[in-house]
């Protein structure tokens, strides 16, 4: 008897359960945001004896409550409850906060006393009793209807929009074990857990949360994690770049346990994606994290009538409890491949980076930072009014660019001649990049590199290759012959890339982008950027989360 997969239910759905009873002054464009747990007095988002010590000292008068022990609610609406209670909360549970909420007031009676100390002890003994506090945030605007995903009919199997499901297998071998064994609940939390801007791991608190922010809520990533011990020593599975033997063994072992139909969210007859995590000690030679279409016999190796889609196999394992940044960033990158994006970095070169400087950070290049405008366009993450194309019948047009790390983020396209259907041609794409949200750790994680905010311009060559049995990008980095080993046409280049990581090569107020700027030109017949585009871009005023650009030709 097969069991069906557990659906990962986002707690923020609770907003739907109570929105009908909110005061009329709160608009439907707002939503509930979790802001903290009651009892998390030191603000580390982890319940421990440290929180108990803080409250004990406070009640004894030996110490004051730390700054993190209170939250400025600004008179806004809030609700609180245990995870299993949230969906049933009513208008009686919605309150108007005083100026501050006291995180130590566990029983919420307005007084911090010994009863709260007793309640906190119970929370420490049973984590399920912890109360989550949500705040109503009326300034959050729901995203516009997204455009179609130009990438969808390519070889990727993981949907880039709507529900997308990943089957995860945490694997070890008789002679190669994980140095740290997380529980499968823990693995699922790191992969598919809820958004939490107060997490010490933000913006990598979970892969699903990262994707939710990047996609403006367009993709809902979920899945389940299972553990597996391989039958043979690790050497028996090495030497095959497609990892067919270990993939087949793992999936066959779970064939009578899992209903794989639970992992076909778009119902196209293909398992959306499979992730196999092996121990870090497996080494890089054979187990460097990679992804691609299943390399075995698809017609023979079916599961519940489904063929196997993209599979990720890699040794980026969880290091320790709440130490999983590399795990998250690595598989964020690999899941981009599962949706159909190519690598943006270069192969077979000492300087593997495809893009440099403060403008060069992109998840598909460095496996760190957010997706850039070109990726979001291809994945279908912009709303209909968030993609503007310069009208070549006009001499000049002015556009406002909004912070691409927010739901309002948009882009402007300058086509090379006629823009092909689904953007599958050569063009420039322009965005306003910042260090907010999914880019918020760039400065601290890359202290040796230049980081910053400003206007970023990509040169994209998104023509498709018709030489293969499945459609793919003609100028992806992996196609060395077509790209002249990275020296010619490429799927993506950064305009103003001089090869230095210490360069601020973003554009700022007053900058002029024209043929004098490195890379601001079209490809010639030999794949060199020598053709004058005929366009000039003037960067105008920057005003908070937006800036203007004026394009002329």
URJO-V790456 format. One record per residue. SS is DSSP state (helix for helix, strand for strand, loop for the rest). PHI is phi in whole degrees, 0 to 359 (999 if undefined). Layout:
ss: <SS;SS>
phi: <PHI;PHI>
This chain:
ss: <loop;loop;strand;loop;loop;loop;loop;loop;loop;loop;helix;helix;helix;helix;helix;helix;helix;helix;helix;helix;helix;loop;loop;loop;loop;loop;loop;loop;loop;loop;strand;strand;strand;strand;strand;strand;strand;loop;loop;loop;loop;loop;loop;loop;loop;loop;loop;loop;helix;helix;helix;helix;helix;helix;helix;helix;helix;helix;helix;helix;loop;loop;loop;loop;loop;loop;helix;helix;helix;strand;strand;strand;loop;loop;loop;loop;strand;strand;strand;strand;strand;strand;loop;loop;loop;helix;helix;helix;loop;loop;helix;helix;helix;loop;strand;strand;loop;loop;loop;strand;strand;strand;loop;loop;loop;loop;loop;loop;loop;loop;loop;loop;loop;helix;helix;helix;helix;helix;helix;helix;helix;helix;helix;helix;helix;loop;helix;helix;helix;loop;strand;strand;strand;strand;strand;strand;strand;loop;loop;loop;loop;loop;loop;loop;loop;strand;loop;loop;loop;loop;loop;loop;loop;loop;loop;loop;loop;loop;loop;loop;loop;strand;strand;strand;strand;strand;strand;strand;strand;strand;strand;strand;strand;loop;loop;strand;loop;loop;loop;loop;loop;loop;loop;helix;helix;helix;helix;helix;helix;helix;helix;helix;loop;loop;loop;loop;loop;loop;loop;loop;loop;loop;loop;loop;loop;loop;helix;helix;helix;helix;helix;helix;helix;helix;loop;loop;loop;loop;strand;strand;strand;strand;strand;strand;strand;strand;strand;strand;strand;loop;loop;loop;loop;helix;helix;helix;helix;loop;loop;loop;loop;loop;loop;helix;helix;helix;helix;helix;helix;helix;helix;helix;helix;loop;loop;loop;loop;strand;loop;helix;helix;helix;helix;loop;loop;loop;loop;loop;loop;strand;strand;strand;strand;strand;strand;strand;strand;loop;loop;helix;helix;helix;loop;helix;helix;helix;helix;loop;loop;strand;strand;strand;strand;loop;loop;loop;loop;loop;loop;loop;loop;loop;strand;loop;loop;strand;strand;strand;strand;strand;strand;strand;strand;strand;loop;loop;loop;loop;loop;strand;loop;loop;strand;loop;helix;helix;helix;helix;helix;helix;helix;helix;helix;helix;helix;helix;helix;helix;loop;loop;loop;loop;loop;loop;loop;loop;loop;loop;loop;loop;loop;loop;loop;loop;loop;loop;loop;loop;loop;loop;loop;loop;helix;helix;helix;helix;loop;loop;loop;loop;loop;loop;helix;helix;helix;helix;helix;helix;helix;loop;loop;loop;strand;helix;helix;helix;strand;strand;strand;loop;loop;loop;loop;loop;loop;strand;strand;strand;strand;strand;strand;strand;strand;loop;loop;loop;loop;loop;loop;loop;strand;strand;strand;strand;strand;loop;loop;loop;loop;loop;helix;helix;helix;loop;loop;strand;strand;strand;strand;strand;strand;strand;strand;loop;loop;loop;helix;helix;helix;loop;loop;helix;helix;helix;helix;loop;loop;loop;loop;loop;loop;loop;loop;strand;strand;strand;strand;strand;strand;strand;strand;loop;loop;strand;strand;loop;loop;loop;loop;loop;loop;strand;strand;loop;loop;loop;loop;loop;loop;helix;helix;helix;helix;loop;loop;loop;loop;loop;loop;loop;loop;strand;strand;strand;loop;loop;loop;loop;loop;loop;loop;loop;loop;loop;loop;loop;strand;loop;loop;loop;loop;strand;strand;loop;loop;loop;loop;loop;loop;loop;strand;strand;strand;loop;loop;loop;loop;loop;strand;strand;strand;strand;loop;loop;loop;strand;strand;strand;strand;strand;strand;strand;strand;loop;loop;strand;strand;strand;strand;strand;strand;strand;loop>
phi: <999;274;260;277;291;284;279;278;262;287;295;296;298;303;304;292;287;242;300;289;250;288;303;298;290;265;275;289;281;274;201;279;236;289;248;186;258;294;102;275;282;262;72;266;64;226;278;205;298;302;293;295;297;301;292;299;296;296;292;279;79;278;204;269;287;295;304;288;276;230;225;281;272;57;71;280;281;210;218;212;171;290;306;281;260;307;296;260;293;241;296;291;267;271;232;260;287;289;298;228;255;266;294;275;276;297;271;56;256;87;230;262;215;294;296;291;296;297;296;292;299;295;297;294;283;220;301;291;275;291;258;264;246;246;241;278;243;289;272;277;262;294;294;291;302;285;286;299;273;301;276;298;270;277;281;294;250;272;302;265;222;73;284;219;238;234;267;246;232;265;248;228;231;306;248;210;247;288;288;225;254;286;290;290;296;294;300;296;296;289;273;235;293;288;293;203;291;264;292;294;264;306;269;254;295;197;294;298;294;301;293;298;293;297;270;60;80;282;251;244;271;210;169;221;242;224;260;206;251;294;286;242;298;297;298;292;251;265;98;244;297;270;54;297;298;289;297;299;296;295;293;294;296;259;297;265;250;257;269;293;297;292;249;237;294;268;54;257;82;232;298;306;192;235;241;244;256;252;300;301;289;296;87;270;303;249;233;304;303;219;215;174;297;305;266;267;279;291;288;272;268;254;227;55;81;258;278;272;271;289;234;253;230;191;255;277;264;290;283;194;302;62;237;211;300;296;303;289;295;298;278;301;297;293;293;299;295;297;271;118;279;274;292;260;276;263;259;55;211;294;262;288;296;278;220;237;72;293;267;269;279;205;303;278;255;264;56;205;82;275;292;272;299;297;295;296;297;292;277;79;262;264;285;302;270;256;240;248;244;301;275;291;279;260;281;203;217;247;232;256;259;253;317;284;265;237;295;278;306;222;210;233;248;249;277;267;74;273;284;289;303;60;63;271;202;266;195;262;229;240;218;255;268;226;259;267;46;293;259;292;257;301;297;279;278;234;296;272;240;286;229;170;239;162;279;239;237;253;255;247;234;257;295;269;262;259;275;250;288;235;291;210;286;295;247;295;302;290;272;298;295;291;266;54;57;85;269;254;300;222;307;213;227;262;290;77;264;256;87;252;284;263;265;274;258;281;251;231;310;93;287;241;249;210;298;280;272;306;87;268;198;265;285;269;296;259;84;260;275;235;271;298;289;82;255;229;241;255;274;267;288;255;228;64;268;213;208;250;226;241;252;223;204>
